[in-house]
Amino acid sequence: MEKKLNLTEGESRNYSSIIHAGRMELDVTKGETNFTVKLSDTFYDHQRWQIIGIPCKHAARCIWTMTEKLEDYNDDWFKVEKYKKLNDTIVYPISTPIMWEKRNLPKLDAPY
């Protein structure tokens, strides 16, 4: 994750114009194209940030401009605490069919 964030931060340096709109909203411009980034809502026009959960290069440029850390804007799923919590449960193996309880239920037809 750290490598990915460093790469994104490097790519973000190509965007020349950042305009503060207020309330953590910024407008990023490169050439004739501009993108709206709302840091407070983790919103970005292309919706890549919302889908993937990692700031894109446009959002990274805004975060970098605000002198904040990229990792603070990652989705919780990419944080170590969440990873440890997800893998804290025990997954019990399923016993073999020989050990299954016998029941008098109708057999299901194969799906076609």
Phi, psi and omega in degrees: 000321180297319178297318180296318179293321177296320178296315179298318179296321177297318179293331184289343183289348181281349183270120192275321189247125175238124179244123178280125176263346181106157179053046177063024174254133181224157177242121182256132182235136171222113184067234180260005182256135176230151183228141176265132179233127176246101184294327182293331181252006189045051182250142177214140184310317184281352179066010178297317181299318180294323183283312186276326180091005179238135180302137176279179183295329179291315179294322179299320178299319179293317179297316180297320178296324180278005182053044176246172183266136179299320184296339177288344182255007175284154174294151181302334182297340182264006181263148185300319181301317180293319179300314180296320180294320179294325183263016181273344182275159180262132175255113182276141179289152177274135180290162180290157180304334179298327183275352184290148178289136179281135179225153178260066179251151179294146178285144180273145175283151178293140180287134177228000000 
